[in-house]
Every structure is written in structure tokens, then in C-alpha cells.
Amino acid sequence: MVVFAALAAGGVSAQDQYIGGYWAHIGPQDYYNSSGTRLTDAAAILRQDRANFHRFGIRHPRDESDPWFGTQNGRAAMPAMIANAGGVPAYIQNLMWEGRELTIYVSMYQRGGFTYLRAEIPG
């Protein structure tokens, strides 16, 4: 679970407003950018998944649409939203580093004037 840096380790606080979320299946294509370079940063991989879904039409069976990352500007904001949450959890980063296929739930929250993302593998 990704946790906003200023929050207690427990996660989302009562001040955080849930905006929505989506399922993202991270498949082999999501580990490479359009130039064919292997991505190793979790935020870049999540961003590439959304580019593949919205821009390139690469959709895995468990991928869901989202209303936030359909544009290049929306996807460009994604790393900051992840950073606002304190990053992607180490267990997800490790699985991504290994190039594993993963199904992740991405939750969007708002607190004050900024939005942040939480990524987790439920279960």
C-alpha cells in the first residue's frame, strides 16, 4: 500500500477524499517505453500502462479504463501523484523489477489542493 508521506503508517486519513480507482494489469508491454527501453521505475511502469491503454490501445483483459490518464498531460502528472503518496510500495517495486505480470488496484485520493495515488495488490 502506498502511503502519503505525512500520514501515519496506517494509510488514508479521514481528511482524504476518495475520488475513484481502476484496475491495471501490468503486462510485458508495460515494462518498455515506446523507444523499447526497459523501464525499472515503478511510477514509469504505471504511467506506461496508462499510455498503452489510452494511446496505443494495448489492453490486457484485467485493465480498466480511467477518467484521469487519457491525455499526455494527465499521464505526465502521475509520477508526482505517486510521489505525493510516498512512492510505490517496495513489494510491488520488487515484483516489477523482476518483470512479473501483476494486477494492481490504483486508488485516487484528494487532500486539500493535491491528488495522490495509492497502488496495492489486494488479497
N, C-alpha and C positions, 0 to 999 in steps of 0.2 A: 504494500500500500504506500502510495506517495503521500507525504505529509508536508503541509505548509510549514516552512522553517520556524515561524513564530508561534506555531501551535504546540500544545503539549503533545507528547508522543501518542496520545490517544486518537488523533486524527481530526476529523471535521468537528468544528465547534458549533454552538447554537447560533453564532453570528454569521455562519456561512450559509449562503442560499444555493441550493441545488438547482442547476439550470437544465441539466439533461445529461444524456450519455449515449454511448454507442458501443457495439462490439466490433473489435478489429481483429481479424485473423492475420497474423504476421506469417507470410509465406516466403518462399525462396526469392521471389522477385523484389520483396520489400527490403532485402538486405543490400541492394545495389542501387546506386543513383542512376540517372539517365545516361551518364558517361560510362557506366559499367564498373565504377569504383565501389569496392566493398565498404559498406558503412559499418562503423563499430560503435558509434554513439547512439544510445537508446532513443534520445529525442529525435535524432536524424532519421532513425528507422521508423519511428511512429509517424513522422512527417512524410516520409517516402510512402508509407502505407496509404496515407490520405491522398497524396499526389497520384499514386497508382489507381486508387479507387475513383477519384473525381476527374482527373485529367486524362489518364491513359486507359481507363476502362478495364484495368486489371482487378478483378473482383473475385475473392475467394468465397466459397459457399457460406462461411460464417461471418463475412464482412457485412456491416450495416452502414447505411448512409448516415450523414450528419449534416446539420444546417450551418456549421461553422467553418469548415475547411475546404469548401468547394472552389475557393479562389486562391490565387498565389499569395495574396496579402494575408488571407486567413491562415494559410499554412505557415507563412513566414512568422506569424505571431506565436505559433505553437511552442517553440523552444523556450520562450520567455514564460509562457503559461506553465510549462513543466518546471522551470526553474523557480517560479513563484511557489510551487508546491514542495520544493526541496529536492527535486530530481525524481528519477525513476528508481524504484526500489532495487536493491542490489540483487535480489534473487531473479528479477526479470532481466536486469542487465546481464547477469551471468548466462542465462539461457539464450539471450540474444547474441552474446559474444560467441557462443557455441554454434549459432546459426539455426537454432531449433525453430520449428513451426509452433506458434503459440496463438491461443485465442485470449485476448485481453479485453477487459471492460474498462473503458475510459469514461470517467465522470467529470463533468464540468461544474465548477462552483464559482460563486462570486462572493467577494468580501470587500466591502467598501467600494473603491474605484477600480479594482482589478479582478481579473478572472484567473483561476488556476485549474489545472488538470490533476486528477488522481488516476493512476493506472494500477490495475490489480488483476490477478488471475484468481477468480473466485473458486472456492472449494476447499 
